[in-house]
């Protein structure tokens, strides 16, 4: 009896050591809000980590940091800093970890049931040590079906990462556009205010000379005050646009201090792009469309798994009872356990899985319809904005001709300086109208790019590269 316990004790130590070696260990990683906030405030565009990131994802970025930051280099910075992309990457890693969980095999178990029986004749010891094993065997390919479902879920999470990257790209584009447009609006309004101020001074002199009436001067004063208010509002929006761009990059506003931002947004979309072509590109390559298909495949895999769970797993239970060397009383046994699917054939989970598959299909069809509508609206908005911008450009050209004619007449001694100033003011107003048209066109182009998720630059390759590695 002592020999048996000694053997069991030695084997237990070996099993315990193997279990400890194979186990994961907890490592605390506390969050310190003050520290993370300080790290956020310390982000700069000349960060060495950003340079390494840009070099690794663009095939060798030189002259870093760039002298002028364009849309592509700013987007690279956003990919490096923006917290939303970190969240999407973490979700992707969670889904990838699901593959490990799905591939796990059920562990066998062992049961010791010591018993005491002093009624066995001629037995040196009354102790009996039965040992029973439980060896679970999954049936109907359940493990393979779990792995298939987890793989589809991981693919959906990867495509979610791609979608997050495109959303960040769109945010950077919108922020950069707003920054430049508000800056140009400030310049144009300042020019308009200066022209109106000159008109006001001229009219004040004529009022003193009795050449104009007070109401005419009052109207100009009102216009000057209105433009001054608009100029102040534009300057406030310019500051807000800088903060918006910083937020789109995932840095503080201080990180953009002294940074030269290039105005390199595309002037227009290809005129040959048709609705059919745009839909074809989006429905083949948009990440959320592909993610919707992956979600549907995940729901189908879950249904297959639940159908397979109708078939019960098999449990083998071999056992041995040792009775201190009494050969006539030692026992071997072979148990088999099989659940009888009489009262429940897994109907509930199967029904839920079928409903989830229908839900995934409905969501995909709704997404597909929404994408088609988004593309139609974006293309229509681009065309409408293009037409409006052309009309505004024609108006501005006409106003510029009128300004030149008034200036020529004044130089020839046949004109009035007030006519020249009024012509300049009309030209300034026309320039603001053109700026409004450019803003509408750029906004429409951004919506079209967001609908297609296919900008004509190298960022598509960078996103593909980032989404192919963990």
Secondary structure, DSSP 8 states (H G I E B T S, - for coil): -HHHHHHHHHHHHHHHHHHHHHS---------HHHHHHHHHT--TT-HHHHHHHHHHHT---SSS-SSB-HHHHHHHHHHH-HHHHHHHHHHHHHHHHHHHHT-----EEEEEEEE---STT-S--EEEEEEEEEEE--TTHHHHHHHHHHHHHHHHHHHHHHHHHHHHHHHHHHHHHHHHHHHHHHHHHHHHHHHHHHHHHHHHHHHTTSS-HHHHHHHHHHHHHHHHHHHHHHHHHHHHHHHHHHHHTS-GGGGTT--B-----S---TT--HHHHHHHHHHH-HHHHHHHHHHHHHHHHHHHHHHTTS--EEEEEEEEE-TT-TTT-EEEEEEEE--TTS--SHHHHHHHHHHHHHHHHHHHHHHHHHHHHHHHHHHHHHHHHHHHHHHHHHHHHHHHHHHHHHHHHHTT-S-HHHHHHHHHHHHHHHHHHHHHHHHHHHHHHHHHHHHT--SSTHHHHHHHHTT--
